[in-house]
Amino acid sequence: MSGFHDTIAAEATPKGHGGISVLRISGQDAINIASKIVRTHKSIEESLSHSVHFGHVHDGNRRIDQVLVSVFRAPNSYTGEDVVEISCHGNPFIVSQILSLILRDARQAEPGEFTQRAFLNDRIDLTGAEAVNDLIHAQTKQAQAVALEQLEGSLHHRIETLLQRITRIRMQMEIEIDLSDQDLADTDWKAIRIECASLVDELNELVRTGQEGLILREGLKIALVGPPNVGKSSIFNAFLETERAIVTPHPGTTRDYIEEAVAIEGYLVRFYDTAGIREAPDEIEKIGIDRSEMMIRQSDRILFITEPGTTDDETRRLEQLTESHDVIRVINKSDRMTDEEVADCRRRGHIPCSALRMDGLRELKDRLLKDIRISQNEIHSGILTNARQIAAASRAAESLSRSLAALDGGAGAEFVAFDMKEASQALEEIIGRISSDDLLNRIFDDFCVGK
Ligand code: GDP
């Protein structure tokens, strides 16, 4: 992104008609620009931080709109710079006129540029910046709770604490390296080993819960697999009827399968169905199977659905397709089964259900969510929620494991210190203390303009 020192501006609210729209200006000329275009009773230039002023936007002598102007002075603003927010009537025609006036003296902000400035000015760390975007896009209570905790520093705090603990060991290693030849260091190797092992455990736990955090944020991906006509679509329609349907969480999904998302007990659950594809013959059949395989590979869980009449052949074929995955076996159309058949189905650990009668859905739901119930305490203490964070934490865990191995193998303090340093660097990447322009651009490009 260009010019960190210039003043930037953008509409902060979505385009369209509404009660109000908000235009945001940030940078050293923000207050001056606002005072040039808005006529207020009291001077905006002399206003206090966190004050709101009623006035009119003017283009020369032509009045454009009645507005409220909020003033935030550096460093106590979202970006850490002077920020002015102009709330005008929610009409794109009005917004574009006011924005053109502002842009005579400011530059149009790029996506995420306000938040990037907040990061560069130390108002938030990288996990906070990511949380802003997550909060904007959260569609379930759990995703919202995690994003808010992260925005308020839960993950940052947890990483900082880990970093401090690693730094303490690193300092002891440095002393050991400096003084070893004089035999002056009285290093407590046993205590260091215990602390290092505990750090390894904690990082591994962080990575493990991170996988669940990822599911909280992106949704639990569930592939519906089974022969035609067993009721795959009916089952997911039954979920759509009983739960809150979510409009395509990730727009632009391919036509290879149907995707529907629902919120089940505050969790985003995305169902994938290759409905119809496998029913086509020959060549297309092959493509259909390839697609099912791809869908299965990308899913967190598989609902393997059959009906009482499904042949052993068909079942075996699907078992091959789904082997080595986390499979939940469902036998649909239990309304056509005898009590004895239902009991037998349960004995084999399968879930009997009837999409038609809405039977067995409760049990199915519980099974789907069984392993992803993150406690509020865990969320509060900070969890990882995206692939970037998880990759960095995994690297930190590996480096620390190497330190531990070095300690156990009696390798010198230099070796322990080296791996500890790598672990610190990986953790610093998570909070953005170490970051490349490339990484920052990738993160902030995902944002909308005005945020
Ligand atoms: P899909 O091809 O696997 O997606 O199957 P569908 O959901 O299209 O269902 C195939 C047929 O089975 C339809 O006629 C449904 O009405 C019927 N069906 C679905 N679920 C049930 C059920 O629980 N009981 C009974 N008796 N019929 C069902």
Boltz pocket constraint, residues with backbone or C-beta under 6 A from the ligand:
constraints:
  - pocket:
      binder: B
      contacts: [[A, 226], [A, 227], [A, 228], [A, 229], [A, 230], [A, 231], [A, 232], [A, 233], [A, 234], [A, 235], [A, 275], [A, 332], [A, 333], [A, 334], [A, 335], [A, 336], [A, 353], [A, 354], [A, 355], [A, 356], [A, 357]]
      max_distance: 6.0
